Amino acid sequence: MTPQQAGARLDEALAGALRTSKSQARKLIVVGAVRVDGRTVRQPGRALVARASVEARVRRLALRRPADRPFEITPAAVLFEDEALIAIDKPPYLPTPPTVDPSSTPDQ
């Protein structure tokens, strides 16, 4: 990691380096796929020190983003609906909560 990332959370720095979501980076850390200075680390919130060596064992396929086509809610995607609740079959990597990342929000 760079000196500018000193003090940053491991999951945030890893997500930026791998160009993936913080959630995906957290999963890699928790399962033991990440080493900091040669030691396996399982704490996503661990603060990085300047010039820490971070290694992640991942397959690029696991970090693949969905195609650049917009997601639309069609009748086939609706799994359940009543007056108070709707369940949608959404594609992976499409976040459920609102996000500020414009690349991960569906077109309106």
C-alpha positions as CSV (number, residue, x, y, z in Angstrom):
1,M,0.0,0.0,0.0
2,T,1.1,3.5,-0.5
3,P,2.1,6.0,2.2
4,Q,-1.1,8.0,1.5
5,Q,-3.1,4.9,2.6
6,A,-1.5,4.8,6.1
7,G,-4.3,4.6,8.6
8,A,-6.9,3.5,6.0
9,R,-9.1,0.5,6.7
10,L,-7.8,-2.7,5.0
11,D,-11.2,-3.5,3.3
12,E,-11.4,0.0,1.8
13,A,-7.8,0.0,0.5
14,L,-8.2,-3.5,-0.9
15,A,-11.5,-2.7,-2.6
16,G,-9.8,0.3,-4.3
17,A,-6.8,-1.7,-5.3
18,L,-8.9,-4.6,-6.8
19,R,-11.6,-2.2,-8.2
20,T,-14.4,-4.1,-6.4
21,S,-16.9,-3.5,-3.7
22,K,-15.9,-3.0,0.0
23,S,-18.3,-5.9,0.7
24,Q,-16.4,-8.2,-1.7
25,A,-13.1,-7.1,-0.2
26,R,-14.4,-7.8,3.3
27,K,-15.4,-11.4,2.3
28,L,-11.9,-12.0,0.9
29,I,-10.3,-10.8,4.2
30,V,-12.7,-12.8,6.5
31,V,-12.1,-16.1,4.6
32,G,-8.3,-15.7,5.0
33,A,-7.4,-14.8,1.4
34,V,-5.5,-11.6,2.4
35,R,-2.1,-11.3,4.0
36,V,-0.5,-8.1,5.4
37,D,3.3,-8.2,5.7
38,G,3.2,-12.0,5.2
39,R,0.6,-12.8,7.9
40,T,-3.0,-13.7,7.3
41,V,-5.4,-11.0,8.5
42,R,-9.1,-11.6,9.1
43,Q,-10.0,-8.1,10.4
44,P,-11.5,-6.0,7.6
45,G,-11.3,-2.8,9.8
46,R,-7.6,-3.2,10.6
47,A,-5.8,0.1,10.0
48,L,-2.9,-0.1,7.5
49,V,0.6,1.2,8.3
50,A,2.7,3.1,5.8
51,R,4.3,0.8,3.2
52,A,2.5,-2.3,4.4
53,S,2.7,-5.2,2.0
54,V,-0.8,-6.5,1.2
55,E,-1.4,-9.7,-0.8
56,A,-4.7,-11.1,-1.9
57,R,-5.3,-14.5,-3.4
58,V,-8.3,-14.2,-5.7
59,R,-9.5,-15.3,-9.0
60,R,-10.3,-12.4,-11.3
61,L,-13.5,-14.3,-12.3
62,A,-14.8,-13.9,-8.7
63,L,-14.6,-10.1,-9.0
64,R,-16.3,-9.8,-12.3
65,R,-18.9,-7.1,-12.6
66,P,-22.2,-7.6,-14.5
67,A,-22.5,-6.6,-18.1
68,D,-23.1,-2.9,-18.9
69,R,-26.8,-3.4,-19.6
70,P,-29.3,-1.7,-17.3
71,F,-31.4,-3.8,-14.9
72,E,-35.1,-3.4,-15.3
73,I,-37.7,-4.8,-13.0
74,T,-39.9,-7.1,-15.2
75,P,-42.8,-9.3,-14.0
76,A,-40.4,-12.3,-14.3
77,A,-38.0,-10.7,-11.8
78,V,-40.8,-10.2,-9.1
79,L,-40.6,-13.2,-6.7
80,F,-43.3,-11.9,-4.2
81,E,-45.4,-8.9,-3.9
82,D,-48.1,-7.7,-1.5
83,E,-49.2,-4.3,-0.1
84,A,-46.1,-3.9,2.2
85,L,-43.3,-6.0,0.6
86,I,-41.8,-6.8,-2.7
87,A,-39.0,-9.4,-3.4
88,I,-37.0,-9.0,-6.6
89,D,-34.5,-11.4,-8.2
90,K,-31.7,-9.0,-8.9
91,P,-28.4,-9.7,-10.6
92,P,-25.3,-10.2,-8.4
93,Y,-23.2,-7.1,-7.6
94,L,-26.2,-4.7,-8.0
95,P,-26.3,-3.2,-4.6
96,T,-29.5,-3.3,-2.6
97,P,-29.0,-0.1,-0.5
98,P,-28.5,3.2,-2.2
99,T,-24.9,4.0,-3.3
100,V,-23.0,7.0,-4.5
101,D,-21.2,4.9,-7.1
102,P,-22.8,5.8,-10.4
103,S,-21.5,2.6,-12.0
104,S,-23.5,0.4,-9.7
105,T,-26.9,2.0,-9.9
106,P,-29.5,0.9,-12.4
107,D,-30.7,3.3,-15.1
108,Q,-34.0,4.9,-14.1
